[in-house]
Amino acid sequence: MNTFKVSVQETSNNAIVKFEVNQFITNHQSFEFNNIDEAKPSPLAQQLFYLPFVKKVYISGNFIAVERYDIVEWGDVQDEVAQQIEAYLNDGGTVINEAEAPKKVPVTVYAEATPNPSVMKFVTNKKIVTTLFEFTSIDDAKLSPLATELFHFPFVKSVFIEENYVSITKYDVSEWQDITIELREFIKYYIESGKAVVLPEAAEKLQKTNAQKDHQFDALDDISKEIVNILEEYVKPAVASDGGNIQFLSYDENTKNVSVLLQGACSGCPSSTFTLKNGIENMLKQMLPGKVEMVEAING
C-alpha cells in the first residue's frame, strides 16, 4: 500500500489552509463539516475538531481544507496538523464512514435554450455554488473541477456557473441537438457524485465573497452605486433567467459613459446589443436623468 504524504498548501484566504494528500481519500465526493457533531460520518474530521482552533473542515478528492479561528496563526500550527493527518492516514484511520455518509441525492438537470444560439443553460434542482463564476478557457478554470472537466469536451468554448445552473457556450463545430443530452447527463452525474463544483477557496481568490463585494461597492462614487443598485434590482434577474449576467465595470463622470461586462449567455449574444441600447441604456437615462449618456458593453 502506498504511503500517504501530506503537504501544506496556503490559500488566498489566510484563515484556510489546504492539506494536500498524494492520493485520493474520498470516492469523488465532497464533505463539509461545521462542528464535531456534523462530523460523525468522518472520524478524521472529528479528530481535527478536537483541536481548539478548528472552525470548519472540508474534505474532497485528495485534500482536507481547514478553516481556523483567530486564536492561532496557521504558521505556528500547520506543520503539526499536516503531520497529524499524515500519521492518521498511515495508521489506517477512516476518512469517511460510507455507511454514515450522506447518500447520493437524486439530481435533476434539464436543458433550456437561451436567446443566444451558441449558449445552452443546464438547470439543476439543487444549489451548486454560492456566487457566479465564468471560465473562458481550461487554464482559466483551475478553481473549478467541473469547468475543467467540461473543457475536455472539444465543443465547449466557455462555462458560466450560477447558483443552480451551468450555461455552456459551444463552438460552431457542433449542433446542440447532437450534444445536449451528453452534456446534460454528464452534469447530472457529476453533481450526483458529490464532486466539488468549485474549490473552497475559489470565491475568495476571485474576489467574489460577500465581504469582498461589499468592500468593492463601498469604494464606488455615489452615481456608480446608484447604477449598480439599478442593475441588481431591474436587470440582473432578467438576464439570469436567460442564463447570463451583467456586471458593472465603471462610470466616467466626464463623458457620462457606463461600462458593463456581459457574461454567460449575454456574452456575444446577437440580441444583447439591442437589449443594451433599448433596455438598459434607456432605463439608466430615465432613472438617472442627466447622469448617463451611453452604456457600452464588453463581452466576457
C-alpha positions as CSV (number, residue, x, y, z in Angstrom):
1,M,0.0,0.0,0.0
2,N,1.2,3.5,-0.9
3,T,2.4,5.7,2.0
4,F,0.3,8.8,2.5
5,K,2.2,12.1,2.2
6,V,0.5,15.3,3.3
7,S,1.7,18.8,2.1
8,V,0.6,22.2,3.3
9,Q,-0.9,24.5,0.6
10,E,-1.7,28.1,1.5
11,T,-4.9,29.6,0.0
12,S,-5.8,33.2,-0.7
13,N,-7.9,33.2,2.5
14,N,-5.4,33.3,5.4
15,A,-7.9,31.6,7.7
16,I,-8.0,28.5,5.4
17,V,-5.2,26.0,4.7
18,K,-5.3,23.0,2.4
19,F,-3.6,19.8,3.4
20,E,-3.0,18.1,0.1
21,V,-2.6,14.3,0.1
22,N,-0.6,12.4,-2.5
23,Q,-3.6,10.1,-3.3
24,F,-7.4,10.3,-3.3
25,I,-9.0,9.9,0.2
26,T,-12.7,10.1,-0.9
27,N,-14.6,8.4,-3.6
28,H,-15.1,11.5,-5.7
29,Q,-17.2,13.1,-3.1
30,S,-17.0,16.3,-1.1
31,F,-17.9,16.8,2.5
32,E,-18.2,20.0,4.6
33,F,-18.4,19.9,8.4
34,N,-19.1,22.9,10.7
35,N,-18.7,21.2,14.0
36,I,-17.9,17.8,15.7
37,D,-21.5,16.6,15.7
38,E,-21.9,17.2,12.0
39,A,-18.6,15.3,11.5
40,K,-19.9,11.9,12.7
41,P,-19.5,10.4,9.2
42,S,-15.8,11.4,9.3
43,P,-13.6,10.1,12.1
44,L,-10.8,12.1,10.6
45,A,-12.8,15.4,10.7
46,Q,-13.8,14.6,14.3
47,Q,-10.1,14.2,15.2
48,L,-9.4,17.6,13.7
49,F,-12.3,19.2,15.7
50,Y,-10.6,18.2,18.9
51,L,-8.0,20.9,18.1
52,P,-9.4,24.1,19.7
53,F,-8.7,26.4,16.8
54,V,-10.5,24.3,14.1
55,K,-13.6,26.1,12.9
56,K,-14.6,24.1,9.7
57,V,-13.4,21.0,7.9
58,Y,-13.8,20.4,4.2
59,I,-12.8,17.0,2.7
60,S,-12.7,16.4,-1.1
61,G,-10.8,14.2,-3.5
62,N,-7.2,14.4,-2.4
63,F,-7.2,17.2,0.2
64,I,-8.6,18.4,3.5
65,A,-9.2,22.2,3.8
66,V,-9.4,23.5,7.4
67,E,-10.6,26.9,8.5
68,R,-9.2,28.2,11.8
69,Y,-10.5,30.6,14.5
70,D,-8.3,33.6,15.1
71,I,-6.8,32.3,18.3
72,V,-3.8,31.0,16.4
73,E,-1.9,31.7,13.2
74,W,-1.5,28.9,10.6
75,G,2.2,29.4,10.5
76,D,2.5,28.3,14.1
77,V,0.5,25.0,13.8
78,Q,0.1,24.0,10.1
79,D,3.1,21.6,10.0
80,E,1.9,19.9,13.2
81,V,-1.6,19.5,11.7
82,A,-0.1,18.1,8.5
83,Q,1.9,15.5,10.5
84,Q,-1.2,14.6,12.5
85,I,-3.2,14.0,9.3
86,E,-0.4,12.0,7.7
87,A,0.1,9.8,10.8
88,Y,-3.7,9.2,11.0
89,L,-3.9,8.1,7.4
90,N,-0.8,5.9,7.5
91,D,-2.2,4.2,10.6
92,G,-5.2,3.1,8.6
93,G,-7.6,5.7,10.0
94,T,-11.0,6.1,8.4
95,V,-11.6,9.2,6.4
96,I,-15.4,8.7,5.7
97,N,-17.7,6.0,7.1
98,E,-19.5,5.1,3.9
99,A,-22.4,3.7,6.0
100,E,-22.9,7.0,7.7
101,A,-22.1,9.3,4.8
102,P,-24.9,11.2,3.2
103,K,-26.4,9.1,0.4
104,K,-26.3,10.4,-3.1
105,V,-29.1,13.0,-3.6
106,P,-31.0,12.4,-6.8
107,V,-30.3,15.4,-9.1
108,T,-32.4,16.5,-12.0
109,V,-30.9,18.6,-14.8
110,Y,-32.8,20.0,-17.7
111,A,-31.6,21.9,-20.7
112,E,-33.1,25.3,-21.5
113,A,-32.4,27.3,-24.7
114,T,-31.3,30.9,-24.3
115,P,-31.6,33.9,-26.6
116,N,-28.0,33.3,-27.6
117,P,-28.0,30.4,-30.1
118,S,-24.4,29.5,-29.0
119,V,-25.4,29.0,-25.4
120,M,-27.5,26.3,-23.6
121,K,-28.5,26.6,-19.9
122,F,-28.4,23.4,-17.8
123,V,-30.6,23.9,-14.7
124,T,-30.3,21.8,-11.6
125,N,-32.7,21.2,-8.7
126,K,-30.1,22.0,-6.1
127,K,-27.8,24.8,-5.3
128,I,-24.3,24.2,-6.7
129,V,-22.4,27.4,-6.0
130,T,-22.9,30.5,-3.7
131,T,-21.8,33.1,-6.3
132,L,-21.4,33.2,-10.0
133,F,-18.2,32.1,-11.9
134,E,-17.2,32.4,-15.5
135,F,-14.4,30.5,-17.1
136,T,-13.3,31.1,-20.7
137,S,-10.6,28.5,-21.0
138,I,-9.3,25.4,-19.3
139,D,-6.3,27.4,-17.9
140,D,-8.8,29.9,-16.5
141,A,-10.8,27.1,-14.9
142,K,-8.2,25.8,-12.3
143,L,-10.5,26.8,-9.4
144,S,-13.4,24.7,-10.8
145,P,-13.1,21.0,-11.2
146,L,-16.5,20.9,-13.0
147,A,-15.5,23.5,-15.6
148,T,-12.1,21.9,-16.1
149,E,-13.8,18.6,-17.0
150,L,-16.3,20.3,-19.2
151,F,-13.5,21.9,-21.2
152,H,-12.4,18.4,-22.1
153,F,-15.3,18.3,-24.5
154,P,-13.9,19.7,-27.7
155,F,-17.0,21.7,-28.5
156,V,-17.1,23.7,-25.1
157,K,-15.9,27.3,-25.6
158,S,-16.8,28.7,-22.1
159,V,-18.5,27.8,-18.9
160,F,-20.7,30.1,-16.7
161,I,-21.8,28.7,-13.3
162,E,-24.6,30.3,-11.3
163,E,-26.4,29.3,-8.1
164,N,-28.4,26.5,-9.7
165,Y,-27.4,26.3,-13.4
166,V,-24.5,25.9,-15.8
167,S,-24.5,27.9,-19.0
168,I,-22.3,26.4,-21.7
169,T,-21.1,28.3,-24.8
170,K,-20.2,26.0,-27.7
171,Y,-18.0,26.3,-30.8
172,D,-19.9,26.2,-34.1
173,V,-18.4,22.8,-34.9
174,S,-21.3,21.1,-33.2
175,E,-25.1,21.4,-33.1
176,W,-27.0,21.5,-29.8
177,Q,-29.2,18.6,-31.0
178,D,-26.1,16.4,-31.1
179,I,-24.5,17.3,-27.8
180,T,-27.2,18.5,-25.4
181,I,-28.1,15.0,-24.0
182,E,-24.4,14.1,-23.5
183,L,-23.8,17.4,-21.6
184,R,-26.9,17.1,-19.5
185,E,-26.1,13.5,-18.4
186,F,-22.5,14.5,-17.7
187,I,-23.5,17.4,-15.4
188,K,-26.2,15.3,-13.7
189,Y,-23.8,12.5,-12.9
190,Y,-21.1,14.9,-11.8
191,I,-23.3,16.7,-9.3
192,E,-24.8,13.4,-8.0
193,S,-21.3,12.1,-7.4
194,G,-20.7,14.9,-4.9
195,K,-17.6,16.2,-6.6
196,A,-16.6,19.8,-6.0
197,V,-18.1,22.2,-8.5
198,V,-15.6,24.9,-7.4
199,L,-12.8,24.7,-4.9
200,P,-13.4,26.0,-1.4
201,E,-11.1,29.0,-1.9
202,A,-12.5,29.9,-5.3
203,A,-14.8,32.8,-4.2
204,E,-12.1,34.3,-2.1
205,K,-9.4,34.1,-4.8
206,L,-11.6,35.6,-7.4
207,Q,-12.8,38.4,-5.2
208,K,-16.4,37.1,-5.0
209,T,-17.1,36.7,-1.3
210,N,-19.9,38.9,0.1
211,A,-17.4,40.8,2.2
212,Q,-15.1,41.5,-0.8
213,K,-18.1,42.6,-3.0
214,D,-19.3,44.9,-0.2
215,H,-15.8,46.4,0.0
216,Q,-15.7,47.0,-3.7
217,F,-19.2,48.6,-3.6
218,D,-18.2,50.9,-0.7
219,A,-15.3,52.2,-2.7
220,L,-17.5,53.4,-5.6
221,D,-18.7,57.0,-6.1
222,D,-22.4,57.8,-5.4
223,I,-23.6,57.7,-9.0
224,S,-21.8,54.3,-9.6
225,K,-23.5,53.0,-6.5
226,E,-26.9,54.1,-7.9
227,I,-26.1,52.4,-11.3
228,V,-25.1,49.1,-9.5
229,N,-28.3,49.1,-7.5
230,I,-30.5,49.6,-10.6
231,L,-28.7,46.8,-12.4
232,E,-29.0,44.5,-9.4
233,E,-32.8,45.2,-9.0
234,Y,-34.1,45.6,-12.5
235,V,-31.6,44.0,-14.9
236,K,-29.8,41.0,-13.3
237,P,-32.9,38.9,-12.6
238,A,-34.0,39.1,-16.2
239,V,-30.6,38.2,-17.7
240,A,-30.1,35.5,-15.1
241,S,-33.3,33.8,-16.4
242,D,-31.7,33.8,-19.8
243,G,-28.5,32.1,-18.5
244,G,-26.3,35.2,-18.3
245,N,-25.1,38.1,-16.2
246,I,-24.4,41.8,-16.4
247,Q,-21.7,43.3,-14.2
248,F,-20.9,46.9,-13.6
249,L,-17.3,47.9,-14.6
250,S,-17.0,51.6,-14.5
251,Y,-18.7,55.1,-14.8
252,D,-17.0,58.1,-16.3
253,E,-18.2,61.3,-14.7
254,N,-16.9,63.5,-17.6
255,T,-18.3,61.5,-20.5
256,K,-21.2,60.0,-18.5
257,N,-20.5,56.7,-20.1
258,V,-21.2,53.4,-18.3
259,S,-19.2,50.3,-19.0
260,V,-20.6,46.8,-18.2
261,L,-19.4,43.3,-18.6
262,L,-21.7,40.7,-20.3
263,Q,-21.2,37.1,-19.2
264,G,-22.7,33.7,-19.9
265,A,-25.4,33.7,-22.4
266,C,-25.3,37.5,-22.7
267,S,-21.7,37.5,-24.0
268,G,-21.7,37.6,-27.7
269,C,-25.5,37.3,-27.9
270,P,-26.9,38.8,-31.2
271,S,-29.7,40.4,-29.2
272,S,-27.6,41.8,-26.4
273,T,-26.8,45.0,-28.3
274,F,-30.5,45.7,-28.8
275,T,-31.2,44.9,-25.1
276,L,-28.3,47.1,-24.0
277,K,-29.4,50.1,-26.1
278,N,-33.1,49.9,-25.9
279,G,-33.4,48.4,-22.4
280,I,-30.5,49.2,-20.0
281,E,-29.3,52.5,-21.5
282,N,-32.9,53.9,-21.7
283,M,-33.6,52.7,-18.1
284,L,-30.5,54.4,-16.7
285,K,-31.2,57.6,-18.6
286,Q,-34.7,57.7,-17.2
287,M,-33.8,56.8,-13.7
288,L,-30.7,59.0,-13.5
289,P,-31.6,62.0,-15.7
290,G,-28.6,63.9,-16.9
291,K,-26.1,61.5,-15.4
292,V,-25.9,58.8,-18.1
293,E,-25.3,59.3,-21.8
294,M,-24.2,55.9,-23.1
295,V,-23.8,52.3,-22.0
296,E,-21.0,50.2,-23.6
297,A,-20.5,46.5,-23.1
298,I,-17.5,44.3,-23.0
299,N,-18.1,40.6,-23.7
300,G,-16.8,38.2,-21.1
